[in-house]
Amino acid sequence: MGEKRIFNLPFIILVILVSILGSIIGMQLISTLGVTPNTSIIGALIAIILSKIPFSIFANLKSLQAQNTLQTSISAATFGAANSIFIPIGIPYVMGMPDLIFPMLIGVSIALIIDGYLIYRVFDSKLFPATGTWPPGVAAAETIKAGDKGGKQAGFLGMGILLGAGGTFLGIPMSAAGISFIANIFAMLAFGSGLVISGYSLGLFNYDFNENYVAHGIMIGAGLVALTQFIIILSKDLKKNKEMLDSSEGNGEESEFEYTRTSKQVGKAFGIGYVAYIIGATILALLGGLLTEMSVGMLIFFVVFAAFTALATEIIVGVAAMHSGWFPAFAVSLISLVLGMLIGFPPVALALLVGFTAATGPAFADLGYDLKAGFIVRGEQKTKLEIQGRKQQWYATLIGFAIAIVMVGSFHMTYFEMDLIPPIDFVYASTIEAGISGQVATQLVIWAIPGALFQFLGGAKRQLGVLFATGCLVADPIVGFTVLAGVIIRTILIGWKGEKIRKNMYTTAAGFIAGGALFDFFSNILRSRL
């Protein structure tokens, strides 16, 4: 379906309306409960329901691609408003620096758009392949497909939704169970192990991993190795592709690429992204008045460091999201804050740094999920239709981002005046006020070593170090046991029934995730109103 047939006026109105809804949901839940729901699934179900209504305004939604595009917009607005804008602008408010709210709003809005742009430009590359796991994206796609086809697959989806909602009601994290049925088994084993070991670290070792910065050190080591692996892969591919192009020029044949984004395009995108982050960090620093807080040399270093940590955060969060369906955005931005404190940036600069870093990663991961859903809905083909559909999703994302920026910019003070502030902002503020000792720096260095080794031994494809560190930072043993149990059940089922069961298992897993998301969504809305 072409762009004009999808993006007509009725469809754009729908996109705007669901984006407003997503922004409200995001601000409400992140300020009251500190979490953001999986609105990709919510958006998919809304699109399915609307597609069944016989009004002309909903006519486009008969197309699965249009349903995917609509759910992309609500997802972009939710995560954009909550994670990328509302959290960062709450930091200066909590720290008693309200004059920094507007500069932060401008800076993080720029970061949000760059964040989304980069995953759009690098999706379906060797580093971020469309064939990667992206579990919530698989769940959203299976939900859309089952809602369209009905029959057996709809039955598996419905059964999964009921089990997902019921299990969540009983305290079982069914979204985690669903993801363990879809994601890479090795990644899930590392993630689940980290969740359990860190969650029980005090009982097992009489040593709290998070309070003593063990988990943070592991992530720093694993993250640095992961970034190095990215650079090596990119460099090798650029060299290989150049040799293929030189060879094709010699024999008159065109070289072929496995992905729709080449390594050269990826390298260019990240280069543009880094320059854009430097520009964004510069605007943020100047509007935030850092010229009066720091020397010119230190200011330049701050801008370069902020841009680097934003890009690094984005990659680490994106890798974790692609393999596990979880993205440790809060934890990784906290790590950037700790590093900034060790460098010696003043409090104002630290507030701007952690806000800017926190704005990057969530949109990258979330749009990755939605692009994966679109890839499946469009038939998993590397054709012009796929490129065009991906572009339509990007347009919907931009509308979602714009609505999120306007909504947060218009209503943030209403929330702040009612003491509705994201809980993580108090963590950032208290960390800045408490300061960092030399002992913490030693802990980070010591635990970075096993994190680096684990990531190196697992290799770039499995990302074991990053996923283990993600589990350590989340530190939830119940989720960990659920993930590990899901991996065991999945292995038994495939061993018993063979690969033929995989499709039904994916659809049921999508139901687990959808049921868990729906239960969490409505229960959180109810709790936020009480």
ROBASE-988166 format. One line per 8 residues: number of its first residue (from 1); for each residue x, y, z of C-alpha. Coordinates in pm, 1 decimal. Layout:
<atoms>
NUM = X:Y:Z; ... $
</atoms>
This chain:
<atoms>
1 = 0.0:0.0:0.0; 144.5:337.1:-95.1; 216.2:628.2:133.9; -66.6:848.7:5.2; -328.0:581.9:59.0; -223.2:538.3:422.4; -143.8:897.3:517.4; -468.5:1064.2:423.4 $
9 = -636.7:1317.0:652.4; -856.4:1068.4:848.9; -556.3:848.0:920.3; -340.4:1142.3:1031.3; -620.7:1248.4:1268.6; -621.3:896.7:1415.9; -243.5:906.3:1455.6; -263.5:1239.5:1638.3 $
17 = -543.7:1118.9:1867.0; -370.1:796.2:1969.6; -44.1:989.8:2014.9; -219.6:1226.7:2256.3; -355.4:922.3:2439.1; -8.3:766.4:2450.0; 149.5:1085.7:2585.3; -107.6:1109.5:2864.2 $
25 = -63.5:743.0:2954.2; 314.6:781.3:2957.3; 318.7:1091.6:3180.1; 56.4:954.6:3416.9; 220.5:618.1:3478.3; 584.9:727.3:3481.6; 501.7:994.3:3742.0; 286.2:775.8:3966.5 $
33 = 441.7:431.4:3937.8; 777.6:488.1:3769.5; 701.2:250.2:3480.1; 594.8:283.4:3120.2; 359.9:18.3:2977.4; 414.8:-170.1:2653.7; 184.7:42.2:2441.5; 292.7:-134.8:2121.8 $
41 = 60.4:-417.3:2221.7; -207.0:-173.9:2341.5; -178.3:15.4:2011.6; -201.6:-306.7:1809.9; -519.8:-408.8:1991.5; -669.4:-58.7:1948.6; -592.7:-72.5:1576.7; -752.3:-417.6:1545.0 $
49 = -1068.1:-304.0:1725.0; -1096.6:16.3:1520.8; -1048.9:-180.6:1197.2; -1370.5:-370.4:1272.9; -1580.7:-50.7:1298.8; -1760.4:21.9:967.4; -1692.2:398.6:956.2; -1499.4:566.1:674.4 $
57 = -1245.5:720.8:911.2; -1131.8:368.3:1000.8; -1127.0:235.1:644.0; -746.7:243.3:614.8; -713.4:17.9:916.8; -828.6:-281.9:712.7; -464.5:-287.1:605.9; -230.0:-464.9:848.2 $
65 = 41.4:-220.2:753.2; -183.0:69.9:854.3; -253.1:-102.1:1187.9; 121.2:-141.8:1242.5; 179.2:223.7:1152.8; -90.0:337.9:1397.5; 51.9:129.8:1683.2; 395.2:272.1:1604.0 $
73 = 268.8:625.4:1668.9; 113.2:553.6:2010.3; 424.2:365.3:2116.4; 651.3:651.2:2007.2; 438.7:906.0:2192.6; 425.9:700.2:2513.9; 796.2:628.3:2546.4; 891.8:966.1:2402.8 $
81 = 679.6:1159.3:2651.2; 758.2:946.3:2956.9; 1115.4:822.5:2927.9; 1280.5:1068.2:2691.5; 1125.4:1401.0:2799.0; 929.7:1388.2:3125.7; 1200.0:1207.0:3324.5; 1484.1:1442.0:3217.0 $
89 = 1295.1:1767.8:3282.1; 1196.7:1642.2:3627.1; 1561.8:1621.9:3735.1; 1627.6:1998.8:3760.3; 1287.8:2049.4:3923.6; 1371.4:1799.9:4199.4; 1714.5:1959.8:4243.8; 1560.6:2305.2:4293.2 $
97 = 1678.3:2436.1:3954.5; 1349.4:2519.1:3775.3; 1529.4:2759.2:3541.8; 1690.8:2453.0:3377.5; 1358.5:2291.8:3282.9; 1321.4:2478.0:2952.4; 1685.2:2419.7:2841.2; 1644.1:2053.0:2933.4 $
105 = 1318.7:2032.0:2735.1; 1491.9:2170.1:2425.7; 1801.3:1951.0:2463.0; 1621.3:1623.0:2526.8; 1369.2:1687.5:2248.8; 1662.9:1710.6:2009.5; 1810.6:1393.2:2159.9; 1476.7:1210.7:2124.7 $
113 = 1453.4:1284.1:1752.2; 1817.3:1179.8:1694.9; 1753.4:861.6:1893.6; 1461.4:761.2:1673.6; 1635.5:868.2:1352.9; 1934.5:644.4:1419.6; 1739.3:320.6:1465.5; 1540.0:408.3:1152.3 $
121 = 1867.4:446.1:960.1; 2043.9:137.1:1099.7; 1753.6:-109.2:1132.7; 1812.1:-421.4:921.0; 2188.9:-385.0:919.9; 2436.5:-646.7:1037.1; 2453.1:-477.3:1376.4; 2074.6:-440.9:1417.1 $
129 = 1919.9:-696.7:1178.9; 1549.3:-718.2:1103.3; 1589.4:-1089.9:1167.3; 1705.5:-1013.1:1521.9; 1477.7:-1116.7:1806.1; 1316.7:-784.1:1914.0; 1060.4:-984.9:2123.9; 789.9:-718.7:2182.6 $
137 = 793.4:-651.3:1808.3; 725.4:-1017.5:1738.4; 442.8:-1006.1:1992.3; 283.8:-698.1:1833.1; 308.5:-849.5:1483.9; 159.7:-1182.3:1591.3; -123.5:-995.1:1763.7; -203.9:-798.3:1446.6 $
145 = -184.8:-1106.5:1224.4; -397.7:-1320.3:1454.7; -658.1:-1043.7:1483.6; -680.6:-1031.3:1104.2; -683.9:-1402.9:1023.5; -885.9:-1534.3:1315.0; -914.2:-1912.9:1327.3; -650.7:-2128.3:1494.8 $
153 = -393.1:-1853.9:1543.8; -650.5:-1622.4:1700.8; -733.4:-1908.6:1937.2; -370.2:-1942.4:2043.6; -348.7:-1564.0:2087.2; -669.6:-1552.0:2292.2; -554.1:-1840.8:2511.6; -222.5:-1663.5:2562.0 $
161 = -394.0:-1335.5:2656.3; -609.4:-1510.8:2915.3; -311.5:-1696.9:3061.3; -102.3:-1377.8:3050.9; -360.8:-1171.3:3235.0; -440.6:-1450.0:3481.6; -77.0:-1525.9:3555.8; 2.2:-1157.7:3604.1 $
169 = -291.9:-1129.2:3843.0; -138.2:-1415.3:4045.5; 197.9:-1238.5:4055.1; 371.1:-1429.7:3775.3; 546.7:-1192.9:3529.3; 390.9:-1343.1:3217.6; 547.7:-1088.2:2984.7; 884.0:-1231.6:3088.3 $
177 = 755.5:-1583.3:3016.1; 641.9:-1474.4:2670.1; 972.4:-1310.1:2588.2; 1165.8:-1621.0:2697.3; 966.3:-1818.1:2434.7; 1078.0:-1578.4:2159.9; 1423.0:-1439.0:2241.1; 1766.5:-1593.4:2188.8 $
185 = 1810.5:-1877.4:2438.6; 2168.9:-1789.3:2534.2; 2074.2:-1424.4:2585.5; 1780.7:-1529.9:2802.9; 1999.2:-1761.6:3011.4; 2243.9:-1476.4:3076.4; 1964.0:-1230.6:3149.8; 1775.2:-1469.6:3377.9 $
193 = 2092.9:-1564.5:3565.3; 2172.9:-1198.5:3626.6; 1821.7:-1133.9:3756.4; 1842.7:-1422.7:4005.2; 2204.8:-1382.3:4118.4; 2179.5:-1007.2:4173.2; 1835.1:-1036.0:4332.0; 1964.4:-1282.9:4589.9 $
201 = 2316.2:-1137.1:4617.0; 2264.8:-1019.8:4974.7; 2148.9:-1364.2:5087.8; 2397.1:-1560.8:4876.9; 2708.9:-1350.9:4926.6; 2609.5:-1111.7:5208.4; 2685.7:-840.2:4955.6; 2426.6:-625.5:4772.6 $
209 = 2530.0:-600.4:4406.9; 2347.6:-275.3:4336.4; 2428.0:-86.2:4655.2; 2797.4:-167.5:4608.4; 2797.9:-79.4:4236.4; 2880.2:-437.8:4130.9; 2609.1:-443.1:3866.3; 2716.4:-99.9:3740.3 $
217 = 3078.4:-210.1:3709.0; 2978.8:-524.0:3518.5; 2774.5:-313.3:3276.0; 3060.1:-66.5:3225.2; 3301.2:-348.7:3137.1; 3050.7:-533.2:2918.5; 2939.3:-210.0:2753.1; 3292.4:-102.0:2663.0 $
225 = 3366.1:-441.0:2507.1; 3030.5:-435.5:2324.3; 3113.3:-93.9:2176.8; 3456.1:-222.0:2072.6; 3295.7:-527.1:1910.3; 3057.6:-295.1:1723.0; 3344.5:-87.3:1591.2; 3542.4:-396.4:1484.1 $
233 = 3242.3:-550.0:1304.1; 3165.5:-221.4:1131.6; 3527.5:-172.0:1022.7; 3556.3:-528.3:888.1; 3230.8:-497.8:697.6; 3332.0:-165.7:546.9; 3656.8:-320.0:426.5; 3480.6:-633.3:297.3 $
241 = 3215.1:-431.5:115.2; 3479.7:-211.6:-44.9; 3657.9:-522.5:-173.5; 3326.8:-658.4:-309.1; 3253.3:-330.6:-482.3; 3603.3:-319.1:-632.7; 3557.0:-677.8:-750.9; 3215.7:-604.0:-903.2 $
249 = 3359.8:-307.7:-1093.6; 3618.1:-539.5:-1241.2; 3381.4:-813.3:-1360.9; 3076.8:-600.5:-1445.0; 2861.4:-759.9:-1173.1; 2680.8:-581.7:-894.4; 2768.5:-678.4:-538.9; 2486.2:-810.8:-323.3 $
257 = 2414.3:-732.2:38.3; 2221.7:-943.8:285.8; 2067.3:-641.2:458.2; 1878.1:-334.9:340.9; 2124.7:-113.7:530.3; 2491.4:-155.2:441.4; 2778.4:-107.7:683.3; 2873.6:209.5:498.9 $
265 = 2524.9:351.3:558.5; 2541.1:246.5:924.4; 2880.1:411.2:971.0; 2751.3:728.2:808.6; 2435.1:725.0:1022.9; 2627.2:689.4:1349.4; 2870.3:958.5:1233.7; 2581.8:1195.6:1161.3 $
273 = 2423.7:1093.4:1490.9; 2734.9:1174.1:1691.2; 2768.8:1515.9:1526.7; 2398.9:1578.5:1591.6; 2442.8:1479.1:1957.4; 2735.2:1721.4:1985.2; 2512.6:1997.8:1847.0; 2231.7:1900.7:2085.3 $
281 = 2467.4:1884.0:2384.5; 2614.0:2223.4:2289.4; 2269.0:2383.9:2274.8; 2179.9:2223.7:2607.9; 2504.0:2339.3:2770.7; 2471.6:2698.2:2647.0; 2103.0:2729.4:2734.6; 2178.1:2570.3:3072.2 $
289 = 2435.2:2838.7:3150.7; 2739.0:2610.2:3177.3; 2963.8:2889.8:3047.4; 2934.3:3044.8:3393.5; 2997.3:2711.3:3568.7; 3295.5:2573.7:3374.7; 3598.8:2685.0:3178.5; 3580.0:2681.0:2798.7 $
297 = 3806.5:2375.5:2782.4; 3597.9:2186.4:3037.8; 3280.4:2290.2:2856.1; 3410.6:2146.3:2528.4; 3505.6:1824.1:2707.5; 3157.7:1809.2:2862.8; 2990.7:1841.4:2521.5; 3209.9:1570.5:2365.8 $
305 = 3158.8:1340.9:2666.3; 2780.4:1396.6:2674.0; 2753.1:1315.4:2302.5; 2966.2:1002.5:2344.3; 2768.6:872.1:2643.2; 2441.2:942.5:2460.2; 2555.0:736.3:2162.2; 2702.3:461.9:2381.9 $
313 = 2385.5:445.3:2592.2; 2177.2:417.9:2279.0; 2381.2:125.7:2144.1; 2390.9:-65.1:2475.1; 2018.8:-14.1:2535.1; 1943.5:-110.8:2174.6; 2146.4:-431.5:2195.1; 1978.6:-535.1:2520.6 $
321 = 1634.8:-456.6:2376.7; 1700.2:-649.2:2055.7; 1811.2:-964.1:2235.1; 1594.4:-965.6:2546.5; 1303.0:-723.1:2512.5; 1431.5:-531.3:2817.6; 1623.9:-208.8:2796.7; 1814.8:-85.8:3105.6 $
329 = 1782.4:283.4:3019.8; 1760.5:407.1:3381.5; 2063.0:205.5:3489.7; 2283.5:297.7:3194.6; 2205.9:669.4:3233.6; 2289.6:632.9:3604.6; 2626.2:488.1:3500.2; 2689.7:794.2:3281.2 $
337 = 2608.7:1009.3:3582.9; 2856.4:819.4:3800.1; 3128.1:858.3:3534.7; 3051.8:1231.0:3511.4; 3084.8:1261.8:3888.8; 3419.0:1080.9:3880.1; 3538.1:1327.8:3615.0; 3437.7:1614.5:3842.7 $
345 = 3159.8:1796.3:3657.6; 2965.6:2045.9:3875.5; 2606.9:1963.8:3986.6; 2439.3:2172.0:3714.3; 2641.3:1996.2:3445.1; 2565.7:1656.7:3602.0; 2192.7:1726.3:3598.4; 2209.2:1819.7:3230.0 $
353 = 2432.0:1521.1:3151.4; 2208.2:1255.6:3307.2; 1897.5:1414.0:3155.2; 2051.5:1419.7:2807.9; 2170.3:1060.2:2841.2; 1838.1:938.4:2981.8; 1666.6:1077.4:2670.9; 1859.9:840.9:2445.3 $
361 = 1795.0:469.6:2419.0; 1420.7:425.5:2496.3; 1303.5:556.1:2156.9; 1579.9:360.8:1981.1; 1466.8:36.4:2146.7; 1094.4:103.7:2115.1; 1104.6:195.9:1745.8; 1322.1:-111.5:1690.2 $
369 = 1035.8:-322.3:1826.7; 785.0:-148.2:1600.1; 1004.4:-181.0:1290.5; 1041.9:-551.2:1367.9; 662.5:-579.5:1390.4; 630.5:-400.9:1057.8; 892.3:-627.5:899.8; 688.5:-935.2:1000.1 $
377 = 354.3:-783.9:896.8; 496.5:-692.8:554.6; 604.7:-1051.6:492.7; 972.1:-1040.7:601.2; 1087.5:-947.6:251.6; 1377.7:-718.5:160.5; 1178.9:-527.5:-103.0; 1074.3:-171.9:-187.2 $
385 = 751.9:-238.2:3.9; 956.9:-300.1:319.3; 1157.1:21.4:273.9; 840.3:218.3:202.9; 657.7:69.4:500.2; 950.6:147.7:727.3; 941.5:507.8:603.7; 570.1:530.7:687.2 $
393 = 646.5:408.2:1038.6; 911.0:679.9:1069.2; 655.4:944.8:967.4; 415.9:810.8:1232.2; 699.7:814.1:1486.0; 777.1:1178.8:1411.1; 411.9:1270.4:1468.8; 419.7:1074.9:1795.6 $
401 = 739.2:1254.9:1902.5; 595.5:1597.0:1812.7; 278.5:1531.2:2013.1; 487.4:1404.6:2306.6; 703.2:1720.3:2307.0; 397.2:1948.2:2293.7; 207.7:1754.3:2561.4; 497.0:1740.8:2809.4 $
409 = 591.7:2101.6:2736.4; 232.7:2212.5:2799.8; 141.8:2007.4:3106.0; 460.8:1920.2:3298.2; 412.5:2192.4:3559.7; 58.7:2068.1:3627.0; 207.7:1732.1:3724.1; 499.6:1881.9:3919.1 $
417 = 271.5:2108.8:4122.4; 73.0:1799.6:4225.6; 399.2:1626.6:4326.1; 362.6:1383.2:4036.1; 729.7:1340.1:3953.7; 903.1:1028.7:3809.3; 1057.0:838.9:4106.8; 1386.2:783.9:3922.5 $
425 = 1443.7:1161.9:3927.8; 1488.0:1147.8:4306.2; 1750.3:873.5:4258.7; 1943.1:1088.4:4012.2; 1918.2:1394.8:4235.5; 2021.3:1213.2:4554.8; 2317.8:1055.3:4372.2; 2439.3:1397.3:4259.9 $
433 = 2395.1:1543.5:4608.6; 2569.5:1249.9:4780.9; 2877.6:1253.5:4559.0; 3107.0:964.5:4464.9; 3396.9:835.6:4673.0; 3722.8:680.1:4557.0; 3600.2:346.7:4693.7; 3313.5:347.6:4442.4 $
441 = 3557.9:410.4:4158.0; 3762.8:110.5:4272.7; 3450.4:-107.7:4280.7; 3356.7:-3.1:3928.1; 3701.8:-87.8:3793.4; 3718.2:-425.3:3973.0; 3377.0:-543.0:3851.5; 3424.8:-405.8:3502.4 $
449 = 3684.1:-681.0:3446.6; 3447.8:-984.8:3473.1; 3183.6:-791.0:3278.3; 3432.6:-731.2:2997.1; 3546.3:-1096.1:2997.9; 3190.2:-1229.9:2989.4; 3102.5:-1004.1:2696.6; 3423.1:-1095.8:2511.4 $
457 = 3378.8:-1471.6:2558.6; 3011.1:-1461.6:2459.9; 3084.8:-1276.0:2137.6; 2910.5:-989.3:1964.5; 2612.7:-1195.1:1845.3; 2505.2:-1329.0:2183.8; 2580.9:-1019.0:2394.6; 2603.1:-1229.9:2711.7 $
465 = 2789.6:-967.8:2913.5; 2544.0:-687.5:2838.9; 2244.1:-913.5:2903.9; 2389.4:-1052.8:3229.2; 2463.0:-696.1:3342.5; 2108.8:-593.0:3247.9; 1973.2:-871.3:3468.4; 2203.5:-766.7:3752.7 $
473 = 2081.3:-407.3:3730.7; 1712.0:-504.5:3722.5; 1772.7:-756.6:4006.8; 1432.4:-926.3:4017.4; 1461.4:-1299.4:4102.4; 1092.6:-1372.1:4033.9; 1131.2:-1244.0:3678.2; 1459.3:-1435.0:3656.7 $
481 = 1305.1:-1768.8:3757.7; 1018.6:-1706.2:3514.2; 1263.3:-1641.0:3229.2; 1468.1:-1952.2:3308.1; 1153.2:-2166.0:3342.7; 1029.8:-2031.8:3008.4; 1357.8:-2128.8:2840.8; 1332.8:-2482.0:2984.3 $
489 = 968.0:-2523.7:2872.6; 1052.1:-2386.5:2528.7; 1341.0:-2630.5:2489.2; 1123.4:-2925.6:2596.3; 840.3:-2830.3:2358.3; 1067.9:-2789.2:2056.1; 1248.7:-3112.7:2142.4; 914.0:-3292.7:2169.2 $
497 = 719.2:-3141.2:1877.3; 1002.6:-3008.3:1660.4; 1022.6:-2677.7:1472.7; 659.2:-2705.2:1356.7; 543.5:-2589.0:1700.1; 745.3:-2266.3:1688.0; 477.7:-2056.9:1511.4; 203.3:-2154.2:1756.8 $
505 = 446.4:-2099.7:2043.3; 526.3:-1747.9:1917.6; 156.5:-1659.0:1887.7; 84.0:-1791.8:2237.1; 388.3:-1602.8:2369.6; 252.8:-1287.1:2205.6; -66.5:-1349.6:2403.0; 132.0:-1384.0:2726.7 $
513 = 294.5:-1045.3:2661.5; -34.2:-884.1:2552.1; -228.3:-1026.3:2848.4; 39.4:-917.0:3094.2; 57.3:-571.5:2934.1; -320.9:-528.5:2940.0; -349.1:-633.9:3303.0; -61.1:-406.4:3406.3 $
521 = -201.5:-121.4:3199.4; -549.1:-119.4:3349.6; -437.4:-201.0:3703.2; -177.7:78.0:3688.4; -435.0:324.2:3557.3; -666.4:224.8:3843.2; -390.1:251.9:4104.7; -279.0:590.4:3974.2 $
529 = -632.9:720.8:4022.8; -671.4:593.0:4380.8 $
</atoms>
